[in-house]
Amino acid sequence: IIHPKAVAKAKAGLPKANDVALASELLKAIADPTRMKILAALRAAGELCVCDIAVVVVMSESAVSHQLRLLREVNLVTPRKEGRQVFYQLSDNHVSSILNCALEHARE
């Protein structure tokens, strides 16, 4: 039995297709364990250079740079160049909130 009122309410609450696609890409980027570690490190430290992130997550600098490029593409991190070094930080408080919610939910 279909419940027309419930269906109408659910349809009215659906986000726009473009918003769903963008949110899905964002969640895919966060879903990778390495990228989650990078985001958590940036959340804790505030800002880190590629070489520092590589030490924290025990990866090569080139591998970290590749992961950071993916995180930049979905606007999860922002770079700041200082000479030859690039420092990264979370793009905004939303990223920290998403990370906190995901980790909190996993702990329950």
C-alpha positions in Angstrom: 0.0 0.0 0.0 1.4 3.4 -1.0 1.0 6.2 1.4 0.5 9.3 -0.8 1.1 11.9 2.0 4.3 10.3 3.1 5.5 10.0 -0.5 4.7 13.6 -1.2 6.5 14.7 1.9 9.6 12.6 1.0 9.6 14.0 -2.5 9.4 17.6 -1.2 12.3 17.0 1.0 14.6 15.7 -1.7 17.6 18.0 -2.4 18.3 19.2 -6.0 20.1 16.6 -8.2 23.2 18.8 -8.5 23.5 19.2 -4.7 23.2 15.4 -4.3 26.0 14.8 -6.8 28.3 17.3 -5.1 27.6 16.0 -1.7 28.2 12.4 -2.9 31.6 13.4 -4.3 32.5 15.1 -1.0 31.5 11.9 0.9 33.5 9.7 -1.5 36.6 11.8 -0.8 36.2 11.6 2.9 35.4 7.8 2.8 39.0 6.9 2.0 40.9 6.0 5.3 44.1 7.8 4.2 42.2 11.0 3.4 40.2 10.7 6.6 43.6 10.6 8.5 44.9 13.6 6.6 41.7 15.6 7.5 41.9 14.5 11.1 45.5 15.6 11.3 44.7 19.0 9.8 41.8 19.3 12.3 44.1 18.6 15.2 47.0 20.8 14.0 45.2 23.5 12.2 47.7 23.7 9.4 50.4 21.4 8.1 52.8 21.3 5.2 53.0 18.3 2.9 56.1 16.9 4.5 54.6 17.1 8.0 51.4 15.3 6.8 53.6 12.6 5.2 55.2 11.9 8.6 51.9 11.9 10.4 50.2 9.4 8.0 53.4 7.5 7.2 53.3 8.0 3.5 55.5 9.5 0.8 55.2 13.2 0.1 54.1 12.4 -3.5 51.3 10.1 -2.2 50.2 12.7 0.2 50.2 15.4 -2.5 48.0 13.2 -4.6 45.5 12.7 -1.8 45.6 16.5 -1.1 44.8 17.2 -4.7 41.7 15.1 -4.4 40.7 16.8 -1.2 41.2 20.3 -2.8 39.0 19.3 -5.8 36.0 18.8 -3.5 36.9 21.9 -1.4 37.7 20.1 1.8 41.2 21.6 2.2 42.8 24.9 1.2 46.4 25.4 0.3 48.6 28.3 1.3 52.0 28.7 -0.4 54.9 30.0 1.5 58.0 30.0 -0.6 58.4 26.5 -2.0 56.3 24.9 0.8 52.6 24.5 0.6 50.6 24.4 3.8 47.1 23.0 4.1 44.2 23.5 6.4 40.6 22.5 6.5 38.5 24.7 4.2 36.0 25.6 6.9 34.2 24.5 10.1 31.8 22.3 8.1 34.6 19.9 7.2 35.5 19.6 10.9 31.9 19.0 11.8 31.5 16.3 9.1 34.6 14.6 10.4 33.4 14.8 14.0 30.0 13.4 13.2 31.4 10.5 11.2 33.9 9.5 13.9 31.3 10.0 16.7 28.8 7.8 14.8 31.5 5.1 14.2 32.2 5.0 17.9 28.6 4.4 18.9 
